[in-house]
């Protein structure tokens, strides 16, 4: 009898369990949430994104397309395992925006495909919006001064210099970077073909070794606070301090040298002795090179030929010799 009563109570409990669960507040809330979720419609912005991501784009943008994109899979932007990259987020649409009607497969006769965000100088999108997309990920320490920089003020876009889909970005390669810069800086290109130059066109140096192209608080976007500090990065022997300092040296290297190229060696703005005579009087010297009585007329002194002033004053940047006040030793 006791066993029979226990079975009856167990059976009654099972029958009452669904009623208890249905009447409980927690179950009701979950049911309402599930109902809302099933009935909810995606927002318009969510519907515009492709469910298949890059697979949708690759149907059209293959190697036979006018805009092939397969090469992006050889770049850092397409590393899905790195959460910082676009392909770890919405893939192509992380930069190009929701695909929307652009991904429509079938077009009627004469119908043009809906536009999508694109980049570069020929893009219909403003340069501010283009750069804002790039800076959304790349606004790191090296680019905090982009706003208001020389390149920003003349509406240069990131895509004007960088090729995002290319496996090798030319502007990041020392040998090829100058050709990218020369597209706008044609005067500097001409300077680098003069007889005395920094070895930029030989692939030994790149423009970014001296200039911070993403912005700087210095003149000419110099990578270091002053011109002299920039020069000392490669020419530390000219830094000093010297016992006897030649005044123009710590003041400004460009008083005597031009940075990109010159017809005078070594990158001098004028040939000695004319360069030296901009500051120094010719009195007391055996010949005055800038008058008819000296070079090139008259009988010149042999001391002013070839190296001119530097034949005697060889330590033009400064001297540490106790008797080097005339920079002769």
ABEGO torsion letter per residue (X at the ends): XAAAAAAAAAAAAAAAAAAAAAABAAAAAAAAAAAAAAABBBBAAAAABBAAEAAAAAAABBAABABBAAAAAABAAABAABAABAAABAEAAAAAEBAEAAABABBBBGBBBBBBBBBEAABABBAAAAAAAAAAAABBAAAAAABGBAAAAAGBBAAAABBAABABBAAABAAAAAAAAAAABAAAAAAAABABBBBAAAGABBAAAABBAAEBABBGGBABABAAAAAAAABAAAAOBBABBBAAAAABAAAABBAABBABOBGBABBOAAAAAAABBABGBABBAABAABOABEBBBAAABEAEAAAABABAAEBABAAAAAGAX
